[in-house]
Amino acid sequence: MEDLQYSLDLFKPLGRRSILPLVSSPTTFTTRKAAVTDAGDLPDLNNVQGDVIYLFPKKAENFVFFRINNVTSFRTALQSFKPTTSEDVKDNLTSIAVAKASARDARSVPTVDIVQYQIAFSRTGMYFLGVNEDTGDVRFDKRCMSDDKQFLGDQRLWDPIFVKPGPDPVNGSVRDDTGALHGVITVAGSSAETCTKASNDVIQLFGSSITVAGGKPIEGRARPPPYKGHEHFGFQDGISQPCLRGLVIPRPGQIQVDPGVIIMGYPGDPVRDDPSTKVNRPAWTKDGTILVFRKLEQSVISFEGYVKQNGSRWREFVPGGQISPPLNEQEGEDLFGARLIGRWKSGAPLAKCPFRDDPEMALDPDRNNDFDYVVRDNPKISRHEPSDYYCPFTIHTRKTAPRNLNPYIDAKFLESGSIVRGGLPYGGEVTDQERRDVASGDPELPRGLLFNCYMSSLDSGFVRQTIGYAGNDYWPITSLVPQKKGQDPVLGSPPVFTPARLEGTSPSVKSGDRVDLQLTGADGATFEVSGFAQVTIKGAAPPPGEPNPFFVTSRGGEYFFVPSVSTLKSWASATTTTTSKLDIVFLLDATGSMQVYIEQVRNTIQSLCESLVATGKWSGGDLRFGLIAFRDHPPQDATYITRQYPFDSNVLAVKANLANLQADGGGDGPEAQCDAFARVLNAGWKDGATKVAILITDSPPHGIGEDEDGFPSGCPLQNDPVRLANRMARLGITLHVLACEPTMSMDFSTPLDFYKGIVQKTGGRFFPLSDVNSLIGLIIGSVLETADIDALVVKHTNEVLTQAKDRKATIGDISNSLYGRLSSSTQVNTFTVEDIYAANEQGDKNVQIWFKAEQIDNNTTSQIEVVRGFRLKSKYRNGGTPAMSSKTQPVSLSQVETVVRMCLARAT
């Protein structure tokens, strides 16, 4: 009690602010701090970001939505970013209270200059940063708000910055980075000028590491006096807030909740508290929370007209039908508005002031929340059942912040659905000129509320309030028999009716009666419909407020995770990836027989990206994909020799490039692989990236001895594939070949041994692609092994070069020495594929000749002998899928030999 009274006295100058810190009095501080430390059931205020518990005190608030361009640079900037903590906000509120208490009067209160910062990340943004472990919130871990647009009832167009090009309402799209927001920085200030400067400062801090969505922050501003604290419809906002036990001063009637309802990792967190759940919270989520942002546009002039139109009919909706003295026109309008919102514009609760406003009650924090919906002054109304006598069940506050629904809904359930709500209005004040323009047919200017809220669980908090409460025609539950009340008049959405006509006389049904209909369509199909009737007699005026056109439109938003301060620091200092960046370029044979493979690459590129990110080796921003398509030289093909598309981390852009490719042309058997190899060397590889080139083809290049070669002397442009493979090795480019079987081995005699030989030069692998559906598995397996081998090359190059130079050691000697040290301590991804080729001694000799060759010349080709008979094992001559496996295991001697060869090749 001593702490409570001390807190009440300290923050009394802050008036009716609904969330105020519960602080320790000087005499109990040490004891209480020790008790909290021992209990461990309260969040660490120095570790929770500042807007979450107490809400930033502010007159201006900017939301800087962003995408990350460079993860490394972003992490560096993040190390210098100082988020405001909840403890800081407590100090800020204390400073404001002291300043107000010290002032002579309200006009002489000095402005306490305050700037506050917070940062949060979308799930896609977390993946981009390399944070791959789930948060434990099932919806957040799978879905962006774009995926839930229809589910949330958003029927209108969103602002472009919130629109994601490829939402997936079924499975969620958080792993699709295309067009996604990565995060939001909230900047709150004591004035618009302060807030603008602070926003520019934070944008400058992150610099080129981010792109600000829309090019500038979204600005929220408190309305000017006398509307301070009111949203654009004119109602005092933010009164009904939950009180977090042990952290917030409890006011009479205020709903009290356990801290874990809002903050992850504490009592009240549904994931923490459910012993049967299979979902766990990682340790780094503790003191974090979920932030939901929505831009809610308000049609103010239309709302005012709606209230004015219906307010004069107050006798039709006022409890009892009469009141003395009668309401005047303005009072009727105000009452109608209050019966939509649940409070008068002053903030006084309708439940305690059912006929006229009481501004004094609105200003009293000990009375403006101290109510329930029990009717105590009418003996005809049961005190033991929920009643809408004074307050309609559909009013906004009763829908979204329900109270005393006993005996049908447990109070603990209502508590668990609480959210902490923040935000500020956006857009200018309505002017007389705008009213005249709207009357003449012009649209209203955009204005509304930048709504944000916090909770530990999306489904328990925001989603329950939006779908289970506001958008649920049958909420609140007030009977064992379902009763239709209608949607929240503010946040609900108009139903989309399917017109139908009754033949004959209308049934004897009154509004509210249950009806069961069986409808038959012209095609004979029948539909059974059960529900509750809303009857309007022909020529009769509908009841007051009907129909409700709804005056709030969602213009989009997103779900974000607000990490704790300690988690934020760990993300800032973390290594971006285990293997830096990854560049993959596809060399696609685009001749007539290859369409199915081109389509398979296009259809699986998204899954490929997601699978690579899911390994934890890379974040989304670390991956880039390039494309080189090839056909042949004229006269064999007159369309193009090669067509190159630059590297891009935008998966949708890569898919679009693939969609532009159509397999066609060709001519003789061999194609222009040599020219594609030449393009690989200058593909725009990123320094420090793992560089992988993947050739997908069913044919040989020119000049390796194949029959019916239109250019038997080799590439007309003198691009020698052996020399080019040697150059790839020196540049650190690993070449893998995916051979389309059975065409490669059944139609040609030379490419099998040739490709097996040249890929070894680069440390790459040759894989049979006998089943197009195995394509993604072959790519992922080969890339993961390449990444680990590449990391060992980087790590051991100096050591290998020293042994080769100083000790004159052979590759075998160096490999055995290095393997002796790595075999027991180093594990790598190892990809194995069942061998579908028959053993052939001459083929093995050919492979070694190509592996050791420096160029294609007579000396090389004269040693190659044609291999007779089938190269494929019998069971694969008509296709089939060989067994594949990718697993982490101790490095093998052959892998170490590859590492040594690559170290030496890259040093030449």
Buried (B, 14 or more C-beta within 10 A) or exposed (E): EEBEEBBBEBBEBBEBBBBBBBBBBEEBEEEBEEEBEEEEBBBBBEBBBBBBBBBBBBBBBBBBBBBBBBBBBBBBBBEEBEBBBBBBBBBBBBBBBBBBBEEEEEEEBEEBEBBBBBBBBBBBBBBBBBBBEBBBBBBBBBBBBBBBBEBBBBEEEBBEBBEBEBBBEEEBBBBBBBBBBBBBBBBBBBBBEBBBBBBBEBBEBBEEBBBBBBEEBBBBBBBEEEBEBBBBBBBBBBBBBBBBBBBBBBBEBBBBBBBBBBBBBBBBBBBBBEEEEEEEBBEBBBBBBBBBBBBBBBBBBBBBBBBBEBBBBBBEBBBEEEBEEEBEEEBBBBBBBBBBBBBBBBBBBBBBBBBBBBBEBBBBBEBBBBBBBBBEEEEEBEEEEBBBBBBBBBBBBBBBBBBEBBEEBEEEEBBBBBBBBBBBBBBEEBEEEBBEBBEEEEEBBBBBBBBBBBBBBBBBBBBBBBBEBBBBBBBBBBEEEBBBBBBBBBBBBEEEEEEEEEEEEEEEEEEEEEEEEEEEEEEEEEEEEEEBBBBEEEEEEEBBBEEBEBBBBBBBBBBBBBBBBBBBBEBBEBEBBEBBBBBBBBBBBBBBBBBEBBBBBBBBBBEBBBBBBEBEBBBBBBBBBBBBBBBBBEEBBEBBBBBBBEBBBBBBBBBEBBEEBBBEBBBBBBBBBBBBBBBBBEBEBBEEBBBBBBBBBBBBBBBBBBEEBBBBEBBBEEBBBBBBBBBBBBBBBBBBBBBBBBBBBEBBBBBBBBBBBBBBBBBBBBBBBBBBEBBBBBBBBBBBBBBBBBBBBBEBBEBBBEBBEEEEBEBEBBBBBBBEEBBEEBEBBBBBBEEBBBEBEEBEBBBBBBBEBEEBEEEBBEBBEEBEEBBBBEEBBEEBBBEBEBEEEBBBBEBBBBBBBBBBBBEE
